[in-house]
Amino acid sequence: MPPPWSCYKLNMNGAGKGNPGRFGVRDAMIDSLGNLFFGFAQALGEYVGLTGARLDGAEMLACGLATHFVPVKRLASLEEALLKVNTTDAAVVSAIIDDFSLRPPLKEKSPYHSLPIIDKCFSKRTVEGILSSLELEALNVNNDLISVAIQSLKKASPTSLKISLRSIREGRLQGVGQCLTREYRMCCHVLRSELSKDFFEGCRAILLDKDKNPKWEPSNLELVSNEMVEQYFSKVDDEEWEDLKFSIRPNMPAFAMAKL
């Protein structure tokens, strides 16, 4: 039987799987996996989501994607301490995690130090606007983040970039249940490859042939229309691809039900 505090979904693993949980414990590098370079959609905020940038534990903590930072060597002791308590009190659980936590400094070249630039460029309405803003910024500012971001955007699947930007922004106004349904539909459409074969082309270029030269279709941002993007957010019209459904368990914590 799981301990009472397990209802809080203490997450010591990937950010994508555990962010809906009450506590997020980080210790090392969080990789956004660069799904856009496989022609797949992604959502971790405009900058991270569109460029495939990495955030380490200190950055996850600073931007609010983690509640605690616990070094790897302390994780086993933390788990042991949590297993000894018999409570569902979030304050008690948090206090235990606090005993093992640190507040690490941000590295010198952390994206967190470039938030004004990120906010200025990645707040643009479209992917084209974001890219243009970065290129304009590059003329006036010598910043590695800008040049790397430009390169990343130009390498990624144009379709996936536009799908991701819309998904990220819609997600800010939706509950977890709505977000999961939206992303599930996106994934279904991508894997069915009826709207685009970019995912399989990305896998070919990166994993199979390893030429790192995918031929995206459409090949540039201007050719990806709003109507094309809209299709990825629709329910799949195929009975073999059922839409996502959620059932509310009687013992589900109130904070979890509120998020759904």
Summary of the structure (lengths in Angstrom):
residues: 260
radius of gyration: 20.2
end to end distance: 24.9
largest distance: 59.5
contacts: 747
relative contact order: 0.13
helix: 55%
strand: 3%
